Amino acid sequence: MSAVDLPPGIGLVGSPLGVFHAPSRARRLALLAFVVVTVLGVLTWYLVSKHPWRRGATVQIVLPVAFALFALLGLTVRAARIAVTRDGVRWGWTSLGFHQQASRITRAHVYRDGVALEARRGSWWFLAARDWDRFEVLVRQLRRTELTIAEHDGQAPLRARLQSYGRFLDALLVTSMMGAIVIAYWAS
């Protein structure tokens, strides 16, 4: 047995100062959408199998799959976490994630509705307040990483807010559920 002491910043993700999840309301919506779309998709397929040569049967077979994939996407994205470490910020899951190294972040712009991480090269990375639980704690943990922080009054600029996926993802999930209901009704 041996112990190895590795200095921070050599490419290994450090221990997180904070781990943040999607709001529980958003995670419940994603789970509900997945269950509803899956159950209605199976029901639709059953109804179509009784009369497979009816007009529109191909649409009734394909659309439930598309709705299920949208719901699975929502469930997957809402299961992702943000981990703030001294080495940077990581978005993703246990086995797959995207890491913005602290050495590449020139400044963290803190707005009332989110944080924009400005990279040396490339685009900004915007973390919307509505997409993450305990957002004020997330900002506090970013300050502990010793990044340069720029406080701004008001909302983030439009170019940063366009990166926020929360409202679009929730609308996609609700639309998928409504579409699954319509297709199941049509198949009956």
Buried (B, 14 or more C-beta within 10 A) or exposed (E): EEEEEEEEEEEEBBEBBBBBBBBEEBBEBBBBBBEBBBEBBEBBBEBBEEEEEEEEBEEBBEBBEBBBEBBBBBBEBBBBBBBBBBBBBBBBEEEEBEBBBBEBBEBBBBBEBBBBBBBEEEEBBBBBBBBBBBBEBBBEBBEEBEBEBEEEEEEBBEEBBEBBBBEEBBEBBBEBBEBBBEBBEBBE
